[in-house]
Each structure stands twice: as structure tokens, then as C-alpha cells.
Amino acid sequence: IEVEKFVEREYSRHQERPVPWPVSMLALDPQTVNADQADQHPFYPLKDFRLLNQDSLCFPSSMLVSRNYFNPAWSGLRRIKNVVVIVEWAPDCSSERLRLVTPEEHQDACQLDAQQEAALKKVHTLLSFHKGSGKEGLSKDGLGEVVLAATDRKASEHELDQLLAEFGEGEGEERGVTAKGMRRLLTSGWLRPESKGRYWVAVSLAEAETLRRVLHVRMAKELLGGKQVELAMHMSMQGQEIGKALDASSGWREATSGASMHETAVTHGCFRYFDGDMHY
């Protein structure tokens, strides 16, 4: 009989005492603070998170982690806390700062290389059979397959009509989406809308308790007087996506925060992966 025994490792608990930070820091966008002030911000990008002698992972720039959850200045081996509460946060909800990424910005960020272009054309050819022999372009049926493959959801007839009108070529029954139109669809952000100025933060339980207390004290008032700061708190293990907010500031309490289904799904999936979940 082989007896399994865990390797005993000297995990450090040094400097784990939570460090308080002023609530006014919620008005500071971590992407706009000066480099010399970045270490003073309570949140930092999850893509910069790394353990001792390990590499970081390329998580979306909208995903952050608090320094009380895991401080990058810590040394030695550390145990990672579970991700229990995720804070959806907007430092400035003005229309100039919190907005959807434009199609042009999406296309600039989604430059395809030669191999990806060849794969796209191959997929377009494969799905063009829905249109009928001798006719170039994707019909609504083929377009529906593209949406399903890109988003893992079935598109409605109304959405397919919109996509065909926006990205198709030709008239009447001859109208279809060419390979060029399919490329423009997949790189435009239409199927995967994302926001600028919206962040998702993994916080410690102590921070979550404190932030919820602040929300209850402020109630119908602005979270920060004179600032358009909003936040909502979510349980990371609620269903397959980030569900209804556990609590939210006054601006997001009655209405939704405006986050797209794509954003919430990506955030939830990435945090579950980061948390070491094994069943999806």
C-alpha cells in the first residue's frame, strides 16, 4: 500500500495583518495614477499577481486584486485565500469615463495574424453551405452558427436580422456575410461588448465587510460626496455567472450596473480559474 504524504513547506504568515485604506481611494482609477503612486493604491492588476518563483497569467486588464487579499510585496511561500466576494467598481460613472469600447478600439486590439486569417476563412467556407451552392456568404443559419461558436449562446431572429443588415452584403435573399464581413463582426466587439472604466476586484473578507458597512451607512446618498463612484458586491460562487448583486451603492441599487453578459461571464470564469475551481 502506497501511503500519500503531503510535502511539508514553510509557509509564511508574516505581515498578513490587514492594512486600512481611505474610502476616498475608490475615486482613483488605478490605470491613471502616477507610477510612483501605484504602490499606494489598494488594488493592482490581477495579471501582475504571482507567487514566489512563479510566472503571472495574462488576465483581462479589468480584473484587479486587493493588496489585503495578496500583497505583491510579501516574501516567502504564501497560501492563497479563496475568492469569495468580487467587487464591481467604477471610479467615475460619467459618460466620458464609463462607456463601451468602440468598434474601432476593438479592431485595433484584435489584429489577426496570417494563421488566424487562414482559420477564419476556413471556418467561413465551412459554414457557407447553409446559404446554398454557388452563393457566396453566410446566411442567417450560418451566421447563427458563428454567434453560437463565439458566444456559446443561440442568437434570436431579431439579432440575426440586425447582424445581417450591419455586416452583410447584397440585396434580398442574396444578402450574406462574406469572409471580410465575418472578420469585421468578430473584431468589432458587437458579440463581446466590453466597458472602459469598469473593474472587478477580488477583495479580502475584511474589506468586503467594511465596504458593505459603508454602503449601508451611505444608503441613498452618494458613496463619495461630489464623486460619481459606484460599486456592487457579488458572491463569486453564485451560479454559472456573477449573479444579482449582494449589495450596491445608490446609483446601482435600483438599476443594473450596465455590465454586459460577456463581461460578467468572463470575469466569473477567470476568477473561478484563479480560485482553483475544478468543476464548471
Residue frames relative to the residue before (quaternion, step in Angstrom):
aa qw qx qy qz dx dy dz
I 1.0000 0.0000 0.0000 0.0000 0.00 0.00 0.00
E 0.2755 -0.7596 0.5701 0.1489 3.54 -0.85 1.01
V 0.2157 -0.7857 0.5715 0.0977 3.55 -0.65 1.12
E 0.2915 -0.7591 0.5583 0.1645 3.56 -0.76 1.07
K 0.0038 -0.7881 0.6149 -0.0276 3.53 -0.97 0.87
F 0.4068 -0.7150 0.5168 0.2372 3.54 -0.81 1.04
V 0.4749 -0.6539 0.5094 0.2957 3.53 -1.07 0.77
E 0.3375 -0.7445 0.5396 0.2017 3.55 -0.73 1.03
R 0.0422 -0.8038 0.5929 -0.0253 3.55 -0.74 1.10
E 0.4593 -0.6961 0.4889 0.2559 3.54 -1.08 0.72
Y 0.0759 -0.8122 0.5784 0.0028 3.55 0.09 1.31
S 0.3488 -0.7512 0.5311 0.1790 3.54 -0.98 0.89
R 0.1564 -0.7652 0.6179 0.0909 3.56 -1.14 0.74
H 0.3600 0.7698 -0.4620 0.2536 3.56 1.30 0.24
Q 0.8585 0.1028 -0.1098 0.4902 3.59 -1.07 0.88
E 0.3813 0.7415 -0.4796 0.2734 3.62 1.04 0.65
R 0.4327 0.6948 -0.4713 0.3286 3.60 1.24 -0.03
P 0.5039 -0.6713 0.4426 0.3156 3.65 -0.78 0.98
V 0.2710 -0.7495 0.5865 0.1440 3.54 -1.06 0.84
P 0.3462 -0.7562 0.5098 0.2201 3.64 -0.53 1.08
W 0.0584 -0.7783 0.6241 0.0378 3.55 -1.20 0.57
P 0.5558 -0.6379 0.4131 0.3369 3.63 -1.02 0.73
V 0.5477 -0.6289 0.4430 0.3290 3.57 -1.03 0.81
S 0.5553 0.6233 -0.3854 0.3933 3.59 1.16 -0.52
M 0.5430 0.6245 -0.3983 0.3957 3.61 1.22 -0.37
L 0.5541 0.6220 -0.3917 0.3907 3.60 1.21 -0.39
A 0.6320 0.5284 -0.3358 0.4568 3.59 1.22 -0.30
L 0.6322 0.5303 -0.3276 0.4603 3.60 1.28 -0.12
D 0.3254 -0.7390 0.5626 0.1774 3.55 -0.71 1.12
P 0.4288 -0.7323 0.4576 0.2653 3.64 -0.59 1.06
Q 0.6604 0.5111 -0.3197 0.4477 3.60 1.16 -0.43
T 0.7207 0.4197 -0.2483 0.4927 3.58 1.23 -0.24
V 0.5172 0.6309 -0.4354 0.3805 3.62 1.20 -0.12
N 0.5910 -0.5787 0.4301 0.3617 3.54 -1.18 0.55
A 0.6325 -0.5642 0.3771 0.3734 3.54 -1.17 0.64
D 0.6836 0.4868 -0.3002 0.4535 3.58 1.01 -0.74
Q 0.6837 0.4511 -0.2805 0.5005 3.59 1.30 -0.25
A 0.4555 0.7219 -0.4357 0.2856 3.58 1.25 -0.25
D 0.6630 0.5153 -0.3119 0.4445 3.58 1.01 -0.77
Q 0.6424 0.5255 -0.3229 0.4548 3.59 1.24 -0.34
H 0.5643 0.5967 -0.3876 0.4187 3.58 1.24 -0.34
P 0.4970 -0.6914 0.4288 0.3017 3.62 -0.90 0.83
F 0.7439 0.3396 -0.2012 0.5392 3.62 1.21 -0.40
Y 0.0282 -0.7722 0.6339 0.0333 3.55 -1.23 0.55
P 0.6595 -0.5431 0.3336 0.3985 3.65 -1.13 0.51
L 0.5069 -0.6505 0.4767 0.3043 3.55 -0.99 0.85
K 0.6112 0.5613 -0.3590 0.4272 3.59 1.10 -0.57
D 0.6509 0.4834 -0.3195 0.4905 3.61 1.26 -0.21
F 0.4853 0.6651 -0.4339 0.3658 3.59 1.28 -0.08
R 0.1775 0.7688 -0.6018 0.1236 3.56 -0.95 0.89
L 0.3895 -0.6916 0.5617 0.2335 3.52 -1.21 0.64
L 0.7202 -0.4388 0.3127 0.4370 3.54 -1.31 0.20
N 0.8579 0.0279 -0.0775 0.5071 3.56 -0.85 1.09
Q 0.5949 0.5376 -0.3700 0.4692 3.59 1.18 0.54
D 0.4695 -0.6627 0.5051 0.2919 3.56 -1.25 0.44
S 0.4934 -0.6266 0.5114 0.3199 3.55 -1.27 0.41
L 0.3721 -0.7038 0.5594 0.2309 3.57 -1.33 0.26
C 0.4906 -0.6891 0.4610 0.2681 3.55 -1.11 0.74
F 0.0230 0.8029 -0.5907 0.0761 3.57 0.25 1.31
P 0.6471 -0.5104 0.3784 0.4213 3.63 -1.19 0.36
S 0.5675 -0.6318 0.4154 0.3258 3.57 -1.08 0.75
S 0.6101 0.5650 -0.3528 0.4291 3.61 1.21 -0.33
M 0.6396 0.5181 -0.3210 0.4685 3.59 1.25 -0.24
L 0.0521 -0.8089 0.5848 -0.0326 3.55 -0.77 1.12
V 0.1843 -0.7438 0.6263 0.1434 3.53 -1.36 0.14
S 0.4395 -0.7040 0.4863 0.2733 3.58 -0.99 0.74
R 0.5661 -0.6126 0.4377 0.3357 3.55 -1.19 0.59
N 0.6177 0.5191 -0.3523 0.4742 3.58 1.21 -0.37
Y 0.5870 0.5332 -0.3696 0.4842 3.58 1.23 -0.39
F 0.7507 -0.1918 0.1393 0.6166 3.56 0.94 -0.96
N 0.2235 -0.7955 0.5545 0.0989 3.54 -0.54 1.20
P 0.4057 -0.7347 0.4818 0.2521 3.63 -0.62 1.05
A 0.6076 0.5583 -0.3567 0.4380 3.61 1.24 -0.26
W 0.4858 0.6639 -0.4418 0.3578 3.59 1.24 -0.17
S 0.2281 -0.7569 0.5974 0.1349 3.55 -1.19 0.61
G 0.7285 0.4267 -0.3079 0.4386 3.55 -1.25 0.35
L 0.6617 -0.4821 0.3879 0.4235 3.56 -1.34 -0.02
R 0.0623 -0.8060 0.5885 -0.0072 3.57 -0.92 0.93
R 0.3773 -0.6711 0.5850 0.2550 3.52 -1.19 0.64
I 0.3517 -0.7421 0.5343 0.2003 3.58 -0.99 0.86
K 0.4246 -0.6875 0.5294 0.2585 3.55 -0.97 0.89
N 0.5370 -0.5831 0.4911 0.3611 3.56 -1.28 0.37
V 0.4106 -0.6633 0.5605 0.2779 3.55 -1.19 0.62
V 0.0479 -0.8278 0.5585 -0.0220 3.58 -0.35 1.25
V 0.7991 0.1390 -0.0502 0.5827 3.59 0.89 -0.93
I 0.1313 -0.7611 0.6330 0.0525 3.54 -1.00 0.97
V 0.2172 -0.7761 0.5820 0.1084 3.56 -0.84 1.00
E 0.2180 -0.7318 0.6346 0.1193 3.54 -0.82 1.07
W 0.0198 0.8505 -0.5122 0.1179 3.57 -0.48 1.19
A 0.0582 -0.7629 0.6436 0.0195 3.54 -1.08 0.87
P 0.3468 -0.7658 0.5007 0.2061 3.64 -0.46 1.13
D 0.7909 0.0411 0.0042 0.6105 3.58 1.15 -0.61
C 0.1905 -0.8268 0.5245 0.0707 3.57 -0.46 1.24
S 0.3485 0.7184 -0.5262 0.2924 3.61 1.15 0.39
S 0.6366 -0.5762 0.3596 0.3652 3.57 -1.13 0.65
E 0.6335 0.5342 -0.3421 0.4431 3.60 1.15 -0.46
R 0.7528 0.4036 -0.2052 0.4778 3.58 1.07 -0.72
L 0.7608 0.2423 -0.1536 0.5822 3.61 1.01 -0.75
R 0.2951 0.7454 -0.5278 0.2805 3.55 -0.23 1.29
L 0.5772 -0.5601 0.4544 0.3830 3.53 -1.31 0.21
V 0.5210 -0.6059 0.4991 0.3353 3.54 -1.15 0.64
T 0.4364 -0.7182 0.4789 0.2539 3.60 -0.81 0.99
P 0.6456 -0.5161 0.3808 0.4147 3.62 -1.20 0.40
E 0.6349 0.5347 -0.3333 0.4471 3.58 1.03 -0.78
E 0.6545 0.5007 -0.3082 0.4753 3.59 1.00 -0.81
H 0.6206 0.5302 -0.3350 0.4706 3.57 1.07 -0.75
Q 0.6907 0.4908 -0.2897 0.4451 3.58 0.84 -0.97
D 0.6233 0.5314 -0.3402 0.4620 3.59 1.06 -0.69
A 0.7109 0.4455 -0.2480 0.4843 3.58 1.09 -0.75
C 0.7314 0.3901 -0.2138 0.5169 3.60 1.26 -0.31
Q 0.1374 0.7931 -0.5743 0.1495 3.57 0.65 1.09
L 0.2649 -0.7884 0.5399 0.1296 3.58 -0.67 1.14
D 0.3557 -0.7095 0.5590 0.2402 3.56 -1.05 0.73
A 0.7489 -0.4149 0.2689 0.4413 3.59 -1.30 0.11
Q 0.6537 0.5161 -0.3156 0.4547 3.59 0.97 -0.81
Q 0.6657 0.4910 -0.3001 0.4751 3.58 0.98 -0.81
E 0.6195 0.5342 -0.3378 0.4656 3.59 1.06 -0.74
A 0.6558 0.5062 -0.3092 0.4670 3.58 0.97 -0.85
A 0.6470 0.5108 -0.3181 0.4682 3.60 1.00 -0.79
L 0.6376 0.5299 -0.3282 0.4527 3.58 1.01 -0.81
K 0.6702 0.4903 -0.3026 0.4678 3.59 0.91 -0.88
K 0.6282 0.5335 -0.3344 0.4572 3.58 1.05 -0.73
V 0.6567 0.4950 -0.3058 0.4797 3.59 0.96 -0.85
H 0.6312 0.5357 -0.3318 0.4522 3.58 0.99 -0.80
T 0.6544 0.5039 -0.3062 0.4734 3.56 0.96 -0.86
L 0.6471 0.5334 -0.3139 0.4453 3.58 0.98 -0.86
L 0.7536 0.4025 -0.2160 0.4726 3.59 0.89 -0.92
S 0.5306 0.6570 -0.4046 0.3509 3.61 1.23 -0.22
F 0.5010 0.6649 -0.4344 0.3438 3.63 1.21 -0.26
H 0.5514 0.6111 -0.3988 0.4042 3.61 1.20 -0.42
K 0.6448 0.5530 -0.3201 0.4194 3.56 1.11 -0.66
G 0.5416 -0.5915 0.4273 0.4174 3.56 1.00 -0.71
S 0.6099 -0.5936 0.3794 0.3629 3.57 -1.08 0.66
G 0.8199 0.2730 -0.2039 0.4600 3.52 -1.12 0.76
K 0.6848 0.4396 -0.2865 0.5057 3.63 1.20 0.02
E 0.3228 -0.7746 0.5177 0.1666 3.52 -0.66 1.15
G 0.7163 0.4527 -0.3311 0.4151 3.58 -1.09 0.71
L 0.5193 -0.6420 0.4810 0.2947 3.52 -1.29 0.49
S 0.3425 -0.6994 0.5872 0.2209 3.54 -1.04 0.81
K 0.7277 -0.3855 0.3040 0.4789 3.59 -1.26 -0.15
D 0.6306 0.5339 -0.3404 0.4489 3.59 1.04 -0.71
G 0.6815 0.4733 -0.2829 0.4812 3.56 0.92 -0.91
L 0.6271 0.5327 -0.3254 0.4659 3.55 1.08 -0.76
G 0.6229 0.5395 -0.3309 0.4598 3.56 1.09 -0.71
E 0.6295 0.5239 -0.3293 0.4699 3.59 1.09 -0.70
V 0.6211 0.5375 -0.3355 0.4612 3.59 1.09 -0.74
V 0.6611 0.5033 -0.3011 0.4680 3.57 0.92 -0.94
L 0.6547 0.5182 -0.3125 0.4530 3.58 0.94 -0.87
A 0.6803 0.4888 -0.2899 0.4628 3.58 0.95 -0.89
A 0.7159 0.4647 -0.2549 0.4544 3.59 1.02 -0.80
T 0.8146 0.2579 -0.1035 0.5090 3.60 1.03 -0.73
D 0.3600 -0.7478 0.4799 0.2845 3.61 1.27 -0.25
R 0.6556 0.4220 -0.3439 0.5233 3.58 1.02 0.79
K 0.4739 -0.6707 0.4972 0.2801 3.55 -1.20 0.55
A 0.3696 -0.7461 0.5144 0.2053 3.57 -0.79 1.02
S 0.4689 -0.6609 0.5098 0.2888 3.57 -1.13 0.67
E 0.6590 -0.4994 0.3784 0.4161 3.56 -1.27 0.33
H 0.6408 0.5310 -0.3228 0.4507 3.57 1.00 -0.82
E 0.6591 0.4969 -0.3117 0.4706 3.60 0.95 -0.82
L 0.6482 0.5128 -0.3252 0.4594 3.59 0.96 -0.80
D 0.6224 0.5270 -0.3372 0.4703 3.59 1.06 -0.72
Q 0.6441 0.5184 -0.3151 0.4660 3.57 1.01 -0.82
L 0.6746 0.4950 -0.2957 0.4609 3.58 0.91 -0.93
L 0.6504 0.5136 -0.3171 0.4611 3.57 1.00 -0.81
A 0.6589 0.5014 -0.3046 0.4708 3.58 1.04 -0.77
E 0.7113 0.4691 -0.2580 0.4554 3.59 0.99 -0.81
F 0.8264 0.2450 -0.0896 0.4990 3.59 0.86 -0.95
G 0.5814 0.6133 -0.3686 0.3873 3.61 1.25 -0.10
E 0.2374 -0.7342 0.6155 0.1604 3.52 -1.38 0.21
G 0.6775 0.4588 -0.3558 0.4516 3.56 -1.15 0.61
E 0.4108 -0.7075 0.5283 0.2271 3.56 -1.32 0.11
G 0.8526 0.1752 -0.1225 0.4769 3.54 -1.24 0.58
E 0.8293 -0.1686 0.1477 0.5118 3.54 -0.98 -0.89
E 0.6141 0.5593 -0.3439 0.4380 3.57 1.27 -0.33
R 0.5107 0.6724 -0.4156 0.3382 3.57 1.25 -0.27
G 0.1388 0.7845 -0.5913 0.1251 3.55 -0.92 0.93
V 0.4792 -0.6525 0.5072 0.2955 3.54 -1.29 0.29
T 0.3066 -0.7604 0.5495 0.1608 3.57 -0.62 1.16
A 0.6995 -0.4337 0.3415 0.4538 3.56 -1.32 0.05
K 0.6321 0.5241 -0.3284 0.4669 3.58 1.06 -0.74
G 0.6667 0.4934 -0.2984 0.4721 3.57 0.99 -0.83
M 0.6261 0.5289 -0.3307 0.4679 3.57 1.08 -0.72
R 0.6285 0.5236 -0.3298 0.4713 3.58 1.04 -0.77
R 0.6624 0.5063 -0.3032 0.4614 3.56 0.94 -0.90
L 0.6232 0.5414 -0.3288 0.4587 3.59 1.07 -0.75
L 0.7285 0.4581 -0.2515 0.4429 3.57 0.79 -1.04
T 0.7454 0.3830 -0.2222 0.4984 3.61 1.14 -0.52
S 0.5572 0.6463 -0.3756 0.3617 3.60 1.26 -0.01
G 0.4691 -0.6681 0.4515 0.3601 3.59 1.21 -0.44
W 0.3976 0.7293 -0.4739 0.2923 3.61 1.26 0.02
L 0.7449 0.3945 -0.2145 0.4934 3.58 0.89 -0.93
R 0.7853 0.2185 -0.1073 0.5692 3.58 1.17 -0.54
P 0.0372 -0.8407 0.5402 0.0070 3.61 0.49 1.14
E 0.0651 -0.7903 0.6093 0.0006 3.54 -1.01 0.90
S 0.3768 -0.7323 0.5300 0.2022 3.55 -1.19 0.60
K 0.2686 -0.6832 0.6437 0.2162 3.50 -1.33 0.43
G 0.7741 0.3298 -0.2438 0.4823 3.57 -0.96 0.83
R 0.6430 0.4606 -0.3291 0.5158 3.59 1.29 0.20
Y 0.0644 -0.8113 0.5811 -0.0055 3.57 -0.86 1.00
W 0.2222 -0.7354 0.6273 0.1272 3.51 -1.32 0.51
V 0.0771 -0.8471 0.5245 -0.0379 3.56 -0.47 1.24
A 0.2822 -0.7088 0.6205 0.1816 3.56 -0.98 0.91
V 0.0524 -0.8173 0.5735 -0.0199 3.57 -0.56 1.18
S 0.5655 -0.5645 0.4680 0.3775 3.55 -1.30 0.29
L 0.6388 -0.5295 0.3822 0.4069 3.58 -1.23 0.37
A 0.6185 0.5404 -0.3499 0.4505 3.60 1.05 -0.68
E 0.6567 0.4927 -0.3077 0.4810 3.58 0.98 -0.79
A 0.6348 0.5329 -0.3282 0.4532 3.58 1.00 -0.81
E 0.6480 0.5135 -0.3140 0.4668 3.59 0.96 -0.84
T 0.6754 0.4970 -0.2912 0.4605 3.57 0.94 -0.91
L 0.6677 0.4965 -0.3088 0.4607 3.59 0.89 -0.88
R 0.6434 0.5043 -0.3343 0.4691 3.59 1.01 -0.72
R 0.6118 0.5332 -0.3442 0.4722 3.58 1.06 -0.67
V 0.6364 0.5199 -0.3231 0.4694 3.59 0.99 -0.81
L 0.6392 0.5237 -0.3270 0.4585 3.60 0.97 -0.83
H 0.6753 0.4906 -0.2987 0.4626 3.59 0.94 -0.84
V 0.6423 0.5146 -0.3286 0.4634 3.59 1.03 -0.71
R 0.7067 0.4553 -0.2688 0.4701 3.58 0.94 -0.86
M 0.0927 -0.8490 0.5130 0.0864 3.59 1.13 -0.67
A 0.8455 -0.0860 0.0820 0.5205 3.64 -0.60 -1.13
K 0.5597 0.6104 -0.3936 0.3990 3.60 1.24 -0.10
E 0.6286 -0.4886 0.4227 0.4329 3.53 -1.32 0.17
L 0.5725 -0.6039 0.4254 0.3557 3.56 -1.05 0.74
L 0.7598 0.0423 -0.0161 0.6486 3.55 1.06 -0.88
G 0.4772 -0.7074 0.4381 0.2827 3.56 -0.59 1.10
G 0.8320 0.1686 -0.1537 0.5058 3.56 -0.80 1.06
K 0.6821 0.4330 -0.2820 0.5174 3.61 1.27 -0.01
Q 0.3620 -0.7324 0.5375 0.2089 3.57 -1.03 0.80
V 0.2316 0.7761 -0.5390 0.2313 3.54 0.75 1.12
E 0.0122 0.7852 -0.6187 0.0235 3.57 -0.95 0.88
L 0.0521 0.7863 -0.6157 0.0033 3.54 -1.20 0.54
A 0.1248 -0.7552 0.6392 0.0745 3.53 -1.28 0.51
M 0.2826 -0.7683 0.5568 0.1408 3.55 -1.06 0.79
H 0.0828 -0.8066 0.5853 -0.0063 3.56 -0.84 1.03
M 0.4054 -0.6493 0.5789 0.2809 3.53 -1.24 0.56
S 0.4327 -0.7443 0.4447 0.2473 3.58 -0.68 1.05
M 0.7257 0.4327 -0.2466 0.4745 3.62 1.13 -0.46
Q 0.4449 0.7097 -0.4407 0.3227 3.59 1.22 0.40
G 0.8468 -0.1149 0.0398 0.5178 3.56 -0.28 1.26
Q 0.7214 -0.4220 0.3286 0.4399 3.54 -1.26 -0.45
E 0.7659 0.1953 -0.1374 0.5970 3.58 1.22 -0.30
I 0.6271 -0.4787 0.4190 0.4495 3.53 -1.31 0.12
G 0.2420 -0.8338 0.4865 0.0980 3.55 -0.43 1.22
K 0.8101 -0.2029 0.1859 0.5178 3.53 -1.19 -0.62
A 0.5613 -0.6426 0.4107 0.3213 3.54 -0.99 0.91
L 0.4839 -0.6430 0.5209 0.2848 3.53 -1.09 0.83
D 0.7490 -0.1508 0.1202 0.6339 3.54 1.11 -0.80
A 0.0534 -0.8090 0.5854 0.0075 3.58 -1.16 0.50
S 0.5637 -0.5735 0.4685 0.3658 3.55 -1.27 0.37
S 0.7436 -0.4676 0.2454 0.4101 3.57 -1.25 0.42
G 0.6761 0.5172 -0.3039 0.4277 3.60 0.96 -0.80
W 0.7559 0.3395 -0.1840 0.5287 3.57 1.16 -0.57
R 0.4801 0.6987 -0.4338 0.3053 3.60 1.25 -0.01
E 0.7465 0.3814 -0.2160 0.5006 3.58 0.85 -0.97
A 0.7643 0.2637 -0.1459 0.5702 3.56 0.95 -0.90
T 0.5844 -0.5566 0.4360 0.3981 3.57 -1.26 0.21
S 0.6092 -0.5789 0.4021 0.3634 3.55 -1.25 0.34
G 0.5086 -0.6633 0.4119 0.3627 3.58 1.22 -0.34
A 0.4318 0.6951 -0.4708 0.3296 3.60 1.24 0.12
S 0.4488 -0.6982 0.4915 0.2637 3.57 -0.98 0.85
M 0.6394 -0.5179 0.4017 0.4020 3.55 -1.27 0.39
H 0.6186 0.5494 -0.3433 0.4446 3.57 1.06 -0.74
E 0.6543 0.5204 -0.3126 0.4510 3.59 0.91 -0.90
T 0.6966 0.4723 -0.2845 0.4591 3.57 0.81 -0.98
A 0.6510 0.5198 -0.3225 0.4495 3.59 0.99 -0.79
V 0.6590 0.5013 -0.3035 0.4714 3.58 0.95 -0.91
T 0.6613 0.5169 -0.3062 0.4492 3.57 0.91 -0.94
H 0.6809 0.4908 -0.2940 0.4573 3.56 0.86 -0.97
G 0.6642 0.5119 -0.3028 0.4528 3.57 0.94 -0.89
C 0.6728 0.4949 -0.2983 0.4619 3.59 0.95 -0.87
F 0.6734 0.4801 -0.3092 0.4694 3.58 0.94 -0.80
R 0.6197 0.5187 -0.3526 0.4719 3.62 1.07 -0.60
Y 0.6303 0.5116 -0.3276 0.4833 3.57 1.05 -0.74
F 0.6522 0.5100 -0.3016 0.4728 3.57 0.94 -0.91
D 0.6881 0.4897 -0.2688 0.4631 3.57 1.07 -0.77
G 0.5159 -0.6781 0.3957 0.3427 3.58 1.28 -0.10
D 0.2917 0.7587 -0.5293 0.2431 3.61 1.16 0.49
M 0.2466 -0.7982 0.5389 0.1086 3.57 -0.99 0.85
H 0.7417 0.3295 -0.2106 0.5449 3.62 1.22 -0.25
Y 0.0805 -0.8085 0.5829 -0.0053 3.55 -0.75 1.10
